[in-house]
Amino acid sequence: MRWQCNLARRFKKDSAYAAEYKAFMDNVLAKGYAERVPQEQLCRNDGHVWHIPHHGVYHKRKNKLRVVFDCSSSYRGQSLNAELLQGPDLASSLLGILLRFCQGRIAIMADIEAMYYQVQVREDHRDFLRFLWWPGGDTTKPLEAYRMNVHLFGAVSSPSIANFALKQTAYDNTDKYSMEVLDIIKHGFYVDDCLKDQWRHVSSKENPADTASHGLHIEPFLSSTKWLRGPDFLSKEEAEWPKGPEDLGHIRSSDPEVKGNTITVNCLNTSNGATCKLLEYYSSWKKLQRAVAWWLKCKKLLLLRCQKTKVIVTRSKSKERQQGLTVEDLDEAEKAILLHEQQRYFEPELTLLKKGTPVKADSSLRKLDPILNDEGILRIGGRISNAAIPVSLKNLIILPRDSHVSKLILRDIHQQVGHSGRNHMLARLNQKFWLPSANSSARKIIKPCVFCRRMQA
């Protein structure tokens, strides 16, 4: 009730505001856009009732007050807009409307008055649109409950519903109006505003513009009235004006005036199989590792069962009962994930390296001189292979730049180093992995990190 008390105080301070507010509400009630809730329905308590606060807003240009119902106002964490579906965007493209608007020389503009108020709400849904108001706008009287019979300015569902009602009205009246009128309704409206152009065809012989563009000798020019007065048919009644060509005909593709455009299209065939969906399902590298490890253990058990060897199956069962995941299981899962991602993103390079052929010159991995280890994992090569350091440090595992797995690994490293910054994060990454454009990828991980933003504030 606090907002209602504030509104009453505003009425006392600003009499002009109060008069416009009351006039707006009286108009809404008089036109049937809203109604007083019947006495027998006031105590409805089935959970299908919602009261909406309202306030006045002045139009910037018209300086006219409009009462807006605040459907986003929340009570105990709930609001009407949070429960409503926004619906599809059925509004016509503004760019298309403006382009059609510029086609002709004469433009027609129209507006649907109070468009949302022209669309009624189902009777069993109207109690969701209740509001409180003083009878006759008299603040000395007790508040009474009213409800809207039409859709509101401020409800997230209103734009989609109003546009649907407008277009459906056009479809329902195809037998009453011409196709031109229906086309304007379907494509010429942007919400409640209509922009329509109007033009008439002028043949080349009667077009005064040809006099200037083609040139004319002085004597025919002085004797001609076309340049000063326009075509002769303008002096007649509009009904006698010549009609434009209804059929413009078909232009052959071999016509010299038809200009061809060459378009180059690159097609990328992406396959999102079950394995890809599994990897993209997880948002944590550790959870993904454990999930894949359990899947691999299940796979081993099923393969052993298929061999129909009782001794092996019995030993496997007893071993599975004794322990969960081991370090070896997690390492095996990591290798399986990396092999899948490299096969997905570096398939041409892997195919060539398995044949003993170096990668192509236009490959993104060419400068890394990639090699394959005994497990088939793609690693960086080059002169560093001669260094007297462990293999895991000199031949780093190559990660795909745009892979979801690479993002999970970076995010996991970011948490391991305690959100200590990009350089520390990249140093830890380069102990095992090589990621192209790692600097940029690290920034994308750090920027949305809430903890880092708090520490840097």
TORMARLUM-258862 format. One record per residue (C-alpha): residue number from 0; residue in three letters; x, y, z. Coordinates in steps of 0.02 Angstrom, whole numbers, m for minus. Layout:
<sites>
+------+--------+--------+--------+--------+
: zagu : drendo :      X :      Y :      Z :
+------+--------+--------+--------+--------+
:  NUM :    Ala :      X :      Y :      Z :
...
+------+--------+--------+--------+--------+
</sites>
This chain:
<sites>
+------+--------+--------+--------+--------+
: zagu : drendo :      X :      Y :      Z :
+------+--------+--------+--------+--------+
:    0 :    Met :      0 :      0 :      0 :
:    1 :    Arg :    152 :    114 :     11 :
:    2 :    Trp :    146 :    159 :   m172 :
:    3 :    Gln :    m38 :    207 :   m155 :
:    4 :    Cys :      3 :    324 :    m11 :
:    5 :    Asn :    142 :    402 :   m114 :
:    6 :    Leu :     20 :    426 :   m259 :
:    7 :    Ala :   m106 :    512 :   m144 :
:    8 :    Arg :     29 :    631 :    m81 :
:    9 :    Arg :     80 :    669 :   m261 :
:   10 :    Phe :   m101 :    713 :   m301 :
:   11 :    Lys :   m106 :    838 :   m158 :
:   12 :    Lys :     57 :    921 :   m213 :
:   13 :    Asp :     22 :    926 :   m401 :
:   14 :    Ser :   m158 :    963 :   m446 :
:   15 :    Ala :   m124 :    959 :   m634 :
:   16 :    Tyr :    m46 :    787 :   m619 :
:   17 :    Ala :   m195 :    728 :   m516 :
:   18 :    Ala :   m321 :    796 :   m642 :
:   19 :    Glu :   m235 :    711 :   m791 :
:   20 :    Tyr :   m216 :    548 :   m694 :
:   21 :    Lys :   m400 :    545 :   m646 :
:   22 :    Ala :   m453 :    589 :   m823 :
:   23 :    Phe :   m350 :    444 :   m891 :
:   24 :    Met :   m426 :    320 :   m768 :
:   25 :    Asp :   m603 :    385 :   m801 :
:   26 :    Asn :   m574 :    362 :   m988 :
:   27 :    Val :   m511 :    184 :   m961 :
:   28 :    Leu :   m665 :    140 :   m859 :
:   29 :    Ala :   m787 :    230 :   m974 :
:   30 :    Lys :   m724 :    138 :  m1130 :
:   31 :    Gly :   m735 :    m31 :  m1045 :
:   32 :    Tyr :   m548 :    m60 :  m1042 :
:   33 :    Ala :   m565 :    m92 :   m854 :
:   34 :    Glu :   m705 :   m137 :   m736 :
:   35 :    Arg :   m741 :   m144 :   m551 :
:   36 :    Val :   m720 :   m319 :   m479 :
:   37 :    Pro :   m891 :   m392 :   m436 :
:   38 :    Gln :   m927 :   m406 :   m250 :
:   39 :    Glu :   m945 :   m595 :   m255 :
:   40 :    Gln :   m770 :   m615 :   m333 :
:   41 :    Leu :   m674 :   m503 :   m213 :
:   42 :    Cys :   m629 :   m645 :    m94 :
:   43 :    Arg :   m561 :   m761 :   m228 :
:   44 :    Asn :   m414 :   m855 :   m152 :
:   45 :    Asp :   m371 :   m991 :   m279 :
:   46 :    Gly :   m202 :   m913 :   m319 :
:   47 :    His :   m261 :   m836 :   m483 :
:   48 :    Val :   m263 :   m657 :   m421 :
:   49 :    Trp :   m127 :   m525 :   m439 :
:   50 :    His :   m132 :   m340 :   m397 :
:   51 :    Ile :    m27 :   m222 :   m504 :
:   52 :    Pro :     36 :    m52 :   m446 :
:   53 :    His :     24 :     93 :   m569 :
:   54 :    His :    100 :    265 :   m593 :
:   55 :    Gly :     93 :    408 :   m718 :
:   56 :    Val :    223 :    442 :   m852 :
:   57 :    Tyr :    229 :    595 :   m964 :
:   58 :    His :    265 :    577 :  m1149 :
:   59 :    Lys :    425 :    672 :  m1193 :
:   60 :    Arg :    355 :    758 :  m1348 :
:   61 :    Lys :    167 :    759 :  m1324 :
:   62 :    Asn :    179 :    808 :  m1140 :
:   63 :    Lys :     32 :    692 :  m1113 :
:   64 :    Leu :     12 :    581 :   m960 :
:   65 :    Arg :     m9 :    394 :   m977 :
:   66 :    Val :    m42 :    278 :   m831 :
:   67 :    Val :     79 :    133 :   m838 :
:   68 :    Phe :     47 :    m28 :   m744 :
:   69 :    Asp :    207 :    m95 :   m667 :
:   70 :    Cys :    197 :   m279 :   m710 :
:   71 :    Ser :    379 :   m301 :   m657 :
:   72 :    Ser :    343 :   m252 :   m478 :
:   73 :    Ser :    381 :   m401 :   m366 :
:   74 :    Tyr :    304 :   m465 :   m206 :
:   75 :    Arg :    397 :   m598 :   m108 :
:   76 :    Gly :    513 :   m626 :   m255 :
:   77 :    Gln :    375 :   m647 :   m385 :
:   78 :    Ser :    310 :   m530 :   m519 :
:   79 :    Leu :    183 :   m544 :   m658 :
:   80 :    Asn :    311 :   m518 :   m796 :
:   81 :    Ala :    419 :   m658 :   m724 :
:   82 :    Glu :    275 :   m780 :   m747 :
:   83 :    Leu :    220 :   m720 :   m920 :
:   84 :    Leu :    293 :   m787 :  m1082 :
:   85 :    Gln :    359 :   m650 :  m1195 :
:   86 :    Gly :    305 :   m739 :  m1353 :
:   87 :    Pro :    385 :   m727 :  m1526 :
:   88 :    Asp :    434 :   m561 :  m1604 :
:   89 :    Leu :    295 :   m536 :  m1732 :
:   90 :    Ala :    334 :   m353 :  m1769 :
:   91 :    Ser :    379 :   m315 :  m1950 :
:   92 :    Ser :    559 :   m273 :  m1987 :
:   93 :    Leu :    587 :    m87 :  m1963 :
:   94 :    Leu :    716 :    m85 :  m2103 :
:   95 :    Gly :    591 :   m164 :  m2223 :
:   96 :    Ile :    457 :    m38 :  m2175 :
:   97 :    Leu :    575 :    109 :  m2204 :
:   98 :    Leu :    631 :     40 :  m2372 :
:   99 :    Arg :    451 :     19 :  m2431 :
:  100 :    Phe :    413 :    192 :  m2361 :
:  101 :    Cys :    545 :    269 :  m2476 :
:  102 :    Gln :    483 :    186 :  m2635 :
:  103 :    Gly :    354 :    317 :  m2681 :
:  104 :    Arg :    342 :    505 :  m2679 :
:  105 :    Ile :    185 :    516 :  m2571 :
:  106 :    Ala :    183 :    434 :  m2400 :
:  107 :    Ile :     35 :    394 :  m2288 :
:  108 :    Met :     53 :    376 :  m2100 :
:  109 :    Ala :    m76 :    299 :  m1983 :
:  110 :    Asp :    m83 :    248 :  m1802 :
:  111 :    Ile :   m191 :    125 :  m1704 :
:  112 :    Glu :   m256 :    217 :  m1553 :
:  113 :    Ala :   m213 :    126 :  m1390 :
:  114 :    Met :   m166 :    m32 :  m1484 :
:  115 :    Tyr :   m144 :   m143 :  m1332 :
:  116 :    Tyr :   m313 :    m89 :  m1264 :
:  117 :    Gln :   m397 :   m151 :  m1423 :
:  118 :    Val :   m354 :   m332 :  m1380 :
:  119 :    Gln :   m459 :   m410 :  m1243 :
:  120 :    Val :   m400 :   m531 :  m1109 :
:  121 :    Arg :   m489 :   m694 :  m1076 :
:  122 :    Glu :   m615 :   m678 :   m935 :
:  123 :    Asp :   m533 :   m814 :   m829 :
:  124 :    His :   m366 :   m720 :   m839 :
:  125 :    Arg :   m427 :   m545 :   m796 :
:  126 :    Asp :   m403 :   m566 :   m609 :
:  127 :    Phe :   m216 :   m572 :   m640 :
:  128 :    Leu :   m233 :   m390 :   m694 :
:  129 :    Arg :   m315 :   m317 :   m540 :
:  130 :    Phe :   m271 :   m145 :   m473 :
:  131 :    Leu :   m330 :    m28 :   m336 :
:  132 :    Trp :   m409 :    141 :   m369 :
:  133 :    Trp :   m516 :    269 :   m281 :
:  134 :    Pro :   m696 :    280 :   m347 :
:  135 :    Gly :   m705 :    436 :   m455 :
:  136 :    Gly :   m524 :    474 :   m411 :
:  137 :    Asp :   m577 :    538 :   m239 :
:  138 :    Thr :   m432 :    499 :   m122 :
:  139 :    Thr :   m543 :    525 :     31 :
:  140 :    Lys :   m641 :    368 :    m12 :
:  141 :    Pro :   m579 :    192 :     24 :
:  142 :    Leu :   m487 :    100 :   m113 :
:  143 :    Glu :   m583 :    m23 :   m220 :
:  144 :    Ala :   m525 :   m167 :   m329 :
:  145 :    Tyr :   m533 :   m152 :   m518 :
:  146 :    Arg :   m467 :   m263 :   m656 :
:  147 :    Met :   m414 :   m236 :   m835 :
:  148 :    Asn :   m513 :   m316 :   m976 :
:  149 :    Val :   m376 :   m281 :  m1104 :
:  150 :    His :   m189 :   m305 :  m1119 :
:  151 :    Leu :    m75 :   m183 :  m1030 :
:  152 :    Phe :     67 :    m68 :  m1076 :
:  153 :    Gly :    207 :   m142 :   m971 :
:  154 :    Ala :    167 :   m328 :   m986 :
:  155 :    Val :    302 :   m426 :  m1078 :
:  156 :    Ser :    171 :   m527 :  m1173 :
:  157 :    Ser :     72 :   m378 :  m1239 :
:  158 :    Pro :    179 :   m335 :  m1394 :
:  159 :    Ser :    174 :   m513 :  m1462 :
:  160 :    Ile :    m12 :   m534 :  m1426 :
:  161 :    Ala :    m60 :   m366 :  m1503 :
:  162 :    Asn :     41 :   m400 :  m1662 :
:  163 :    Phe :    m35 :   m573 :  m1676 :
:  164 :    Ala :   m211 :   m500 :  m1658 :
:  165 :    Leu :   m175 :   m370 :  m1793 :
:  166 :    Lys :   m110 :   m497 :  m1919 :
:  167 :    Gln :   m245 :   m624 :  m1877 :
:  168 :    Thr :   m377 :   m490 :  m1910 :
:  169 :    Ala :   m304 :   m470 :  m2084 :
:  170 :    Tyr :   m311 :   m658 :  m2115 :
:  171 :    Asp :   m490 :   m670 :  m2052 :
:  172 :    Asn :   m550 :   m534 :  m2172 :
:  173 :    Thr :   m468 :   m586 :  m2335 :
:  174 :    Asp :   m639 :   m596 :  m2418 :
:  175 :    Lys :   m690 :   m418 :  m2370 :
:  176 :    Tyr :   m540 :   m314 :  m2421 :
:  177 :    Ser :   m418 :   m307 :  m2565 :
:  178 :    Met :   m250 :   m393 :  m2558 :
:  179 :    Glu :   m164 :   m223 :  m2556 :
:  180 :    Val :   m250 :   m176 :  m2393 :
:  181 :    Leu :   m209 :   m344 :  m2316 :
:  182 :    Asp :    m27 :   m329 :  m2371 :
:  183 :    Ile :    m15 :   m158 :  m2287 :
:  184 :    Ile :    m82 :   m230 :  m2125 :
:  185 :    Lys :     36 :   m378 :  m2130 :
:  186 :    His :    195 :   m287 :  m2181 :
:  187 :    Gly :    167 :   m100 :  m2161 :
:  188 :    Phe :    140 :    m89 :  m1974 :
:  189 :    Tyr :    278 :    m68 :  m1846 :
:  190 :    Val :    184 :   m106 :  m1683 :
:  191 :    Asp :     41 :     21 :  m1697 :
:  192 :    Asp :    116 :    137 :  m1829 :
:  193 :    Cys :     82 :    116 :  m2014 :
:  194 :    Leu :    191 :    188 :  m2152 :
:  195 :    Lys :    125 :    169 :  m2329 :
:  196 :    Asp :    188 :    244 :  m2490 :
:  197 :    Gln :     81 :    286 :  m2641 :
:  198 :    Trp :    141 :    309 :  m2819 :
:  199 :    Arg :     81 :    312 :  m2999 :
:  200 :    His :    171 :    253 :  m3153 :
:  201 :    Val :    217 :    380 :  m3287 :
:  202 :    Ser :    267 :    316 :  m3457 :
:  203 :    Ser :    431 :    376 :  m3533 :
:  204 :    Lys :    342 :    475 :  m3669 :
:  205 :    Glu :    245 :    578 :  m3542 :
:  206 :    Asn :    381 :    594 :  m3411 :
:  207 :    Pro :    441 :    777 :  m3397 :
:  208 :    Ala :    606 :    719 :  m3323 :
:  209 :    Asp :    657 :    649 :  m3492 :
:  210 :    Thr :    664 :    826 :  m3559 :
:  211 :    Ala :    808 :    867 :  m3442 :
:  212 :    Ser :    896 :    700 :  m3450 :
:  213 :    His :    888 :    671 :  m3640 :
:  214 :    Gly :    903 :    852 :  m3695 :
:  215 :    Leu :    789 :    950 :  m3812 :
:  216 :    His :    809 :   1087 :  m3942 :
:  217 :    Ile :    751 :   1259 :  m3891 :
:  218 :    Glu :    604 :   1270 :  m4012 :
:  219 :    Pro :    517 :   1107 :  m3958 :
:  220 :    Phe :    555 :   1153 :  m3779 :
:  221 :    Leu :    468 :   1322 :  m3790 :
:  222 :    Ser :    316 :   1248 :  m3875 :
:  223 :    Ser :    300 :   1105 :  m3750 :
:  224 :    Thr :    198 :   1124 :  m3590 :
:  225 :    Lys :    253 :    959 :  m3518 :
:  226 :    Trp :    405 :   1032 :  m3429 :
:  227 :    Leu :    308 :   1169 :  m3338 :
:  228 :    Arg :    139 :   1085 :  m3313 :
:  229 :    Gly :    180 :    901 :  m3312 :
:  230 :    Pro :     91 :    763 :  m3409 :
:  231 :    Asp :    m76 :    807 :  m3491 :
:  232 :    Phe :   m173 :    680 :  m3386 :
:  233 :    Leu :   m142 :    784 :  m3229 :
:  234 :    Ser :   m274 :    908 :  m3289 :
:  235 :    Lys :   m405 :    770 :  m3292 :
:  236 :    Glu :   m499 :    684 :  m3150 :
:  237 :    Glu :   m396 :    560 :  m3051 :
:  238 :    Ala :   m510 :    419 :  m3107 :
:  239 :    Glu :   m456 :    453 :  m3287 :
:  240 :    Trp :   m271 :    444 :  m3249 :
:  241 :    Pro :   m181 :    299 :  m3335 :
:  242 :    Lys :   m153 :    147 :  m3229 :
:  243 :    Gly :     21 :     78 :  m3206 :
:  244 :    Pro :     73 :    m86 :  m3284 :
:  245 :    Glu :      8 :   m229 :  m3177 :
:  246 :    Asp :    133 :   m353 :  m3248 :
:  247 :    Leu :    312 :   m295 :  m3267 :
:  248 :    Gly :    356 :   m453 :  m3361 :
:  249 :    His :    504 :   m568 :  m3339 :
:  250 :    Ile :    683 :   m512 :  m3367 :
:  251 :    Arg :    795 :   m643 :  m3444 :
:  252 :    Ser :    956 :   m685 :  m3353 :
:  253 :    Ser :   1048 :   m658 :  m3519 :
:  254 :    Asp :    988 :   m477 :  m3530 :
:  255 :    Pro :   1140 :   m360 :  m3541 :
:  256 :    Glu :   1065 :   m247 :  m3406 :
:  257 :    Val :   1065 :   m389 :  m3281 :
:  258 :    Lys :   1226 :   m385 :  m3181 :
:  259 :    Gly :   1288 :   m544 :  m3103 :
:  260 :    Asn :   1370 :   m554 :  m2934 :
:  261 :    Thr :   1496 :   m688 :  m2889 :
:  262 :    Ile :   1476 :   m750 :  m2711 :
:  263 :    Thr :   1600 :   m864 :  m2623 :
:  264 :    Val :   1525 :   m975 :  m2489 :
:  265 :    Asn :   1624 :  m1080 :  m2366 :
:  266 :    Cys :   1532 :  m1232 :  m2301 :
:  267 :    Leu :   1588 :  m1309 :  m2137 :
:  268 :    Asn :   1521 :  m1480 :  m2095 :
:  269 :    Thr :   1508 :  m1498 :  m1906 :
:  270 :    Ser :   1452 :  m1656 :  m1821 :
:  271 :    Asn :   1385 :  m1650 :  m1645 :
:  272 :    Gly :   1374 :  m1831 :  m1597 :
:  273 :    Ala :   1335 :  m1907 :  m1429 :
:  274 :    Thr :   1516 :  m1889 :  m1370 :
:  275 :    Cys :   1518 :  m1702 :  m1412 :
:  276 :    Lys :   1355 :  m1676 :  m1317 :
:  277 :    Leu :   1427 :  m1769 :  m1167 :
:  278 :    Leu :   1583 :  m1660 :  m1165 :
:  279 :    Glu :   1485 :  m1498 :  m1183 :
:  280 :    Tyr :   1363 :  m1549 :  m1047 :
:  281 :    Tyr :   1490 :  m1522 :   m908 :
:  282 :    Ser :   1553 :  m1353 :   m849 :
:  283 :    Ser :   1696 :  m1421 :   m742 :
:  284 :    Trp :   1853 :  m1510 :   m801 :
:  285 :    Lys :   1861 :  m1620 :   m646 :
:  286 :    Lys :   1680 :  m1675 :   m663 :
:  287 :    Leu :   1705 :  m1711 :   m847 :
:  288 :    Gln :   1859 :  m1817 :   m810 :
:  289 :    Arg :   1766 :  m1919 :   m679 :
:  290 :    Ala :   1614 :  m1944 :   m791 :
:  291 :    Val :   1721 :  m2006 :   m937 :
:  292 :    Ala :   1821 :  m2117 :   m818 :
:  293 :    Trp :   1662 :  m2203 :   m758 :
:  294 :    Trp :   1604 :  m2225 :   m937 :
:  295 :    Leu :   1769 :  m2307 :   m984 :
:  296 :    Lys :   1759 :  m2424 :   m834 :
:  297 :    Cys :   1583 :  m2471 :   m886 :
:  298 :    Lys :   1645 :  m2501 :  m1062 :
:  299 :    Lys :   1782 :  m2618 :   m999 :
:  300 :    Leu :   1660 :  m2716 :   m894 :
:  301 :    Leu :   1540 :  m2738 :  m1039 :
:  302 :    Leu :   1682 :  m2796 :  m1152 :
:  303 :    Leu :   1736 :  m2923 :  m1022 :
:  304 :    Arg :   1558 :  m2988 :  m1009 :
:  305 :    Cys :   1552 :  m3008 :  m1198 :
:  306 :    Gln :   1706 :  m3121 :  m1190 :
:  307 :    Lys :   1606 :  m3246 :  m1084 :
:  308 :    Thr :   1756 :  m3285 :   m975 :
:  309 :    Lys :   1690 :  m3320 :   m799 :
:  310 :    Val :   1857 :  m3304 :   m713 :
:  311 :    Ile :   1895 :  m3133 :   m786 :
:  312 :    Val :   1720 :  m3068 :   m752 :
:  313 :    Thr :   1726 :  m3129 :   m572 :
:  314 :    Arg :   1894 :  m3045 :   m542 :
:  315 :    Ser :   1832 :  m2885 :   m624 :
:  316 :    Lys :   1676 :  m2882 :   m514 :
:  317 :    Ser :   1776 :  m2904 :   m355 :
:  318 :    Lys :   1899 :  m2770 :   m408 :
:  319 :    Glu :   1760 :  m2646 :   m450 :
:  320 :    Arg :   1681 :  m2673 :   m279 :
:  321 :    Gln :   1844 :  m2642 :   m188 :
:  322 :    Gln :   1886 :  m2472 :   m261 :
:  323 :    Gly :   1815 :  m2325 :   m356 :
:  324 :    Leu :   1911 :  m2219 :   m478 :
:  325 :    Thr :   2101 :  m2224 :   m472 :
:  326 :    Val :   2231 :  m2102 :   m535 :
:  327 :    Glu :   2260 :  m2216 :   m683 :
:  328 :    Asp :   2074 :  m2209 :   m725 :
:  329 :    Leu :   2076 :  m2019 :   m724 :
:  330 :    Asp :   2234 :  m2013 :   m832 :
:  331 :    Glu :   2155 :  m2133 :   m955 :
:  332 :    Ala :   1998 :  m2025 :   m961 :
:  333 :    Glu :   2103 :  m1870 :   m994 :
:  334 :    Lys :   2191 :  m1955 :  m1139 :
:  335 :    Ala :   2025 :  m2011 :  m1212 :
:  336 :    Ile :   1954 :  m1834 :  m1203 :
:  337 :    Leu :   2109 :  m1756 :  m1281 :
:  338 :    Leu :   2113 :  m1885 :  m1421 :
:  339 :    His :   1931 :  m1851 :  m1461 :
:  340 :    Glu :   1955 :  m1661 :  m1464 :
:  341 :    Gln :   2111 :  m1671 :  m1572 :
:  342 :    Gln :   2025 :  m1790 :  m1692 :
:  343 :    Arg :   1879 :  m1669 :  m1702 :
:  344 :    Tyr :   1979 :  m1510 :  m1734 :
:  345 :    Phe :   2142 :  m1573 :  m1812 :
:  346 :    Glu :   2083 :  m1718 :  m1919 :
:  347 :    Pro :   2179 :  m1669 :  m2078 :
:  348 :    Glu :   2342 :  m1647 :  m1982 :
:  349 :    Leu :   2321 :  m1812 :  m1889 :
:  350 :    Thr :   2287 :  m1904 :  m2052 :
:  351 :    Leu :   2447 :  m1839 :  m2131 :
:  352 :    Leu :   2556 :  m1870 :  m1977 :
:  353 :    Lys :   2495 :  m2050 :  m1962 :
:  354 :    Lys :   2554 :  m2076 :  m2141 :
:  355 :    Gly :   2724 :  m2000 :  m2099 :
:  356 :    Thr :   2689 :  m1844 :  m2203 :
:  357 :    Pro :   2717 :  m1669 :  m2132 :
:  358 :    Val :   2566 :  m1555 :  m2115 :
:  359 :    Lys :   2521 :  m1436 :  m2256 :
:  360 :    Ala :   2597 :  m1262 :  m2267 :
:  361 :    Asp :   2428 :  m1177 :  m2241 :
:  362 :    Ser :   2392 :  m1273 :  m2081 :
:  363 :    Ser :   2378 :  m1174 :  m1919 :
:  364 :    Leu :   2495 :  m1300 :  m1837 :
:  365 :    Arg :   2633 :  m1286 :  m1968 :
:  366 :    Lys :   2745 :  m1174 :  m1860 :
:  367 :    Leu :   2731 :  m1294 :  m1713 :
:  368 :    Asp :   2807 :  m1439 :  m1812 :
:  369 :    Pro :   2680 :  m1559 :  m1733 :
:  370 :    Ile :   2721 :  m1740 :  m1693 :
:  371 :    Leu :   2625 :  m1892 :  m1632 :
:  372 :    Asn :   2679 :  m1987 :  m1477 :
:  373 :    Asp :   2655 :  m2173 :  m1448 :
:  374 :    Glu :   2477 :  m2144 :  m1384 :
:  375 :    Gly :   2426 :  m2047 :  m1540 :
:  376 :    Ile :   2416 :  m1879 :  m1450 :
:  377 :    Leu :   2467 :  m1726 :  m1550 :
:  378 :    Arg :   2612 :  m1630 :  m1472 :
:  379 :    Ile :   2725 :  m1487 :  m1524 :
:  380 :    Gly :   2894 :  m1533 :  m1598 :
:  381 :    Gly :   3041 :  m1435 :  m1664 :
:  382 :    Arg :   3216 :  m1408 :  m1594 :
:  383 :    Ile :   3153 :  m1412 :  m1416 :
:  384 :    Ser :   3143 :  m1601 :  m1435 :
:  385 :    Asn :   3333 :  m1603 :  m1412 :
:  386 :    Ala :   3324 :  m1515 :  m1244 :
:  387 :    Ala :   3378 :  m1611 :  m1088 :
:  388 :    Ile :   3210 :  m1593 :  m1001 :
:  389 :    Pro :   3065 :  m1713 :   m972 :
:  390 :    Val :   2962 :  m1756 :  m1126 :
:  391 :    Ser :   2803 :  m1690 :  m1045 :
:  392 :    Leu :   2883 :  m1517 :  m1035 :
:  393 :    Lys :   2966 :  m1504 :  m1205 :
:  394 :    Asn :   2830 :  m1587 :  m1309 :
:  395 :    Leu :   2672 :  m1503 :  m1246 :
:  396 :    Ile :   2499 :  m1569 :  m1290 :
:  397 :    Ile :   2414 :  m1459 :  m1421 :
:  398 :    Leu :   2240 :  m1400 :  m1373 :
:  399 :    Pro :   2112 :  m1334 :  m1498 :
:  400 :    Arg :   2082 :  m1149 :  m1474 :
:  401 :    Asp :   1891 :  m1149 :  m1490 :
:  402 :    Ser :   1860 :  m1312 :  m1399 :
:  403 :    His :   1744 :  m1321 :  m1249 :
:  404 :    Val :   1868 :  m1437 :  m1166 :
:  405 :    Ser :   2006 :  m1306 :  m1183 :
:  406 :    Lys :   1896 :  m1181 :  m1092 :
:  407 :    Leu :   1864 :  m1306 :   m952 :
:  408 :    Ile :   2050 :  m1339 :   m933 :
:  409 :    Leu :   2088 :  m1151 :   m927 :
:  410 :    Arg :   1950 :  m1122 :   m799 :
:  411 :    Asp :   2015 :  m1265 :   m692 :
:  412 :    Ile :   2193 :  m1195 :   m698 :
:  413 :    His :   2126 :  m1023 :   m653 :
:  414 :    Gln :   2050 :  m1096 :   m496 :
:  415 :    Gln :   2207 :  m1199 :   m456 :
:  416 :    Val :   2318 :  m1045 :   m455 :
:  417 :    Gly :   2197 :   m955 :   m339 :
:  418 :    His :   2139 :   m823 :   m464 :
:  419 :    Ser :   2315 :   m750 :   m459 :
:  420 :    Gly :   2316 :   m675 :   m633 :
:  421 :    Arg :   2342 :   m710 :   m816 :
:  422 :    Asn :   2532 :   m734 :   m815 :
:  423 :    His :   2527 :   m861 :   m675 :
:  424 :    Met :   2383 :   m948 :   m762 :
:  425 :    Leu :   2477 :   m961 :   m928 :
:  426 :    Ala :   2635 :  m1022 :   m840 :
:  427 :    Arg :   2538 :  m1166 :   m763 :
:  428 :    Leu :   2453 :  m1204 :   m930 :
:  429 :    Asn :   2620 :  m1214 :  m1023 :
:  430 :    Gln :   2685 :  m1347 :   m904 :
:  431 :    Lys :   2579 :  m1474 :   m997 :
:  432 :    Phe :   2477 :  m1396 :  m1138 :
:  433 :    Trp :   2502 :  m1280 :  m1285 :
:  434 :    Leu :   2350 :  m1175 :  m1331 :
:  435 :    Pro :   2353 :  m1060 :  m1484 :
:  436 :    Ser :   2306 :   m881 :  m1437 :
:  437 :    Ala :   2315 :   m930 :  m1255 :
:  438 :    Asn :   2332 :   m749 :  m1200 :
:  439 :    Ser :   2164 :   m702 :  m1276 :
:  440 :    Ser :   2081 :   m860 :  m1211 :
:  441 :    Ala :   2145 :   m826 :  m1035 :
:  442 :    Arg :   2070 :   m651 :  m1039 :
:  443 :    Lys :   1901 :   m724 :  m1086 :
:  444 :    Ile :   1909 :   m837 :   m932 :
:  445 :    Ile :   1964 :   m700 :   m812 :
:  446 :    Lys :   1847 :   m562 :   m872 :
:  447 :    Pro :   1681 :   m643 :   m818 :
:  448 :    Cys :   1756 :   m715 :   m657 :
:  449 :    Val :   1655 :   m640 :   m513 :
:  450 :    Phe :   1792 :   m671 :   m384 :
:  451 :    Cys :   1924 :   m582 :   m489 :
:  452 :    Arg :   1810 :   m434 :   m518 :
:  453 :    Arg :   1781 :   m417 :   m332 :
:  454 :    Met :   1967 :   m425 :   m295 :
:  455 :    Gln :   2006 :   m293 :   m426 :
:  456 :    Ala :   1866 :   m175 :   m372 :
+------+--------+--------+--------+--------+
</sites>
